[in-house]
Amino acid sequence: MLAISIPLLPLLLFFADYKRQGVKSSVIHFFLYIGMMILLAFFTSNFALFSMFTAPFLIPLLLFVKRVRLKNQNFKEAEVID
């Protein structure tokens, strides 16, 4: 699962940045993330080391997903009450 999510990480972060900061900033961050992923994959042949460097990006992404799920859940509960 982690091996599948690492290549998709820059794309997911692009959408997270797009909602928060707009198009220009999110495109810049997208290419920075892609560049870092390529450099890390090239210079580290050890997957554990590669995962250690990408963990700082995975943790905020997981927190963002959790926050969005909570907002959606609260929104659905508000619809039921009304």
C-alpha positions as a Markdown table, in Angstrom:
| # | Residue | x | y | z |
|---|---|---|---|---|
| 1 | Met | 0.0 | 0.0 | 0.0 |
| 2 | Leu | 2.8 | 2.4 | 0.9 |
| 3 | Ala | 4.6 | 1.6 | -2.4 |
| 4 | Ile | 1.5 | 2.6 | -4.3 |
| 5 | Ser | 0.9 | 5.8 | -2.3 |
| 6 | Ile | 4.4 | 7.2 | -2.5 |
| 7 | Pro | 4.2 | 8.0 | -6.3 |
| 8 | Leu | 0.7 | 9.4 | -5.8 |
| 9 | Leu | 1.8 | 11.7 | -3.0 |
| 10 | Pro | 2.7 | 14.7 | -5.1 |
| 11 | Leu | -0.6 | 14.6 | -6.8 |
| 12 | Leu | -2.5 | 14.3 | -3.6 |
| 13 | Leu | -0.5 | 17.2 | -2.1 |
| 14 | Phe | -1.3 | 19.2 | -5.2 |
| 15 | Phe | -5.0 | 19.0 | -4.5 |
| 16 | Ala | -4.5 | 19.7 | -0.8 |
| 17 | Asp | -2.5 | 22.9 | -1.7 |
| 18 | Tyr | -5.0 | 23.9 | -4.4 |
| 19 | Lys | -7.8 | 24.1 | -1.9 |
| 20 | Arg | -5.7 | 26.0 | 0.6 |
| 21 | Gln | -3.5 | 28.3 | -1.4 |
| 22 | Gly | -4.7 | 28.5 | -5.0 |
| 23 | Val | -3.4 | 27.4 | -8.4 |
| 24 | Lys | 0.0 | 29.2 | -8.7 |
| 25 | Ser | 1.4 | 28.1 | -5.3 |
| 26 | Ser | 0.1 | 24.5 | -5.7 |
| 27 | Val | 1.7 | 24.1 | -9.1 |
| 28 | Ile | 5.0 | 25.2 | -7.7 |
| 29 | His | 4.7 | 22.9 | -4.8 |
| 30 | Phe | 3.7 | 20.0 | -7.1 |
| 31 | Phe | 6.9 | 20.3 | -9.1 |
| 32 | Leu | 9.0 | 20.7 | -6.0 |
| 33 | Tyr | 7.5 | 17.5 | -4.5 |
| 34 | Ile | 8.1 | 15.7 | -7.8 |
| 35 | Gly | 11.7 | 16.8 | -7.9 |
| 36 | Met | 12.3 | 15.8 | -4.3 |
| 37 | Met | 10.8 | 12.4 | -4.9 |
| 38 | Ile | 13.0 | 11.8 | -8.0 |
| 39 | Leu | 16.1 | 12.9 | -6.1 |
| 40 | Leu | 15.3 | 10.7 | -3.1 |
| 41 | Ala | 14.6 | 7.7 | -5.3 |
| 42 | Phe | 17.8 | 8.2 | -7.2 |
| 43 | Phe | 20.1 | 8.8 | -4.3 |
| 44 | Thr | 18.7 | 6.3 | -1.9 |
| 45 | Ser | 18.6 | 2.6 | -2.9 |
| 46 | Asn | 17.3 | 1.8 | 0.6 |
| 47 | Phe | 13.5 | 1.9 | 0.8 |
| 48 | Ala | 13.5 | 2.4 | 4.5 |
| 49 | Leu | 15.6 | 5.5 | 4.1 |
| 50 | Phe | 13.4 | 6.7 | 1.3 |
| 51 | Ser | 10.3 | 6.2 | 3.5 |
| 52 | Met | 11.9 | 8.1 | 6.3 |
| 53 | Phe | 12.4 | 11.1 | 4.1 |
| 54 | Thr | 8.9 | 11.0 | 2.7 |
| 55 | Ala | 7.2 | 10.5 | 6.2 |
| 56 | Pro | 7.2 | 14.3 | 6.9 |
| 57 | Phe | 5.0 | 14.7 | 3.8 |
| 58 | Leu | 2.8 | 11.7 | 4.6 |
| 59 | Ile | 1.9 | 12.8 | 8.1 |
| 60 | Pro | 0.4 | 16.2 | 7.1 |
| 61 | Leu | -1.4 | 14.5 | 4.3 |
| 62 | Leu | -3.0 | 12.0 | 6.6 |
| 63 | Leu | -4.0 | 14.8 | 9.0 |
| 64 | Phe | -5.5 | 16.7 | 6.2 |
| 65 | Val | -7.6 | 13.7 | 5.1 |
| 66 | Lys | -8.7 | 13.2 | 8.6 |
| 67 | Arg | -9.8 | 16.8 | 8.9 |
| 68 | Val | -11.7 | 16.7 | 5.7 |
| 69 | Arg | -13.5 | 13.5 | 6.8 |
| 70 | Leu | -14.5 | 15.1 | 10.0 |
| 71 | Lys | -15.8 | 18.2 | 8.2 |
| 72 | Asn | -17.9 | 15.9 | 5.9 |
| 73 | Gln | -19.2 | 14.0 | 8.8 |
| 74 | Asn | -20.2 | 17.1 | 10.6 |
| 75 | Phe | -21.8 | 18.4 | 7.4 |
| 76 | Lys | -23.9 | 15.3 | 7.0 |
| 77 | Glu | -25.0 | 15.4 | 10.6 |
| 78 | Ala | -26.1 | 19.0 | 10.2 |
| 79 | Glu | -28.2 | 18.0 | 7.2 |
| 80 | Val | -29.9 | 15.3 | 9.2 |
| 81 | Ile | -30.7 | 17.7 | 12.0 |
| 82 | Asp | -32.3 | 20.3 | 9.7 |
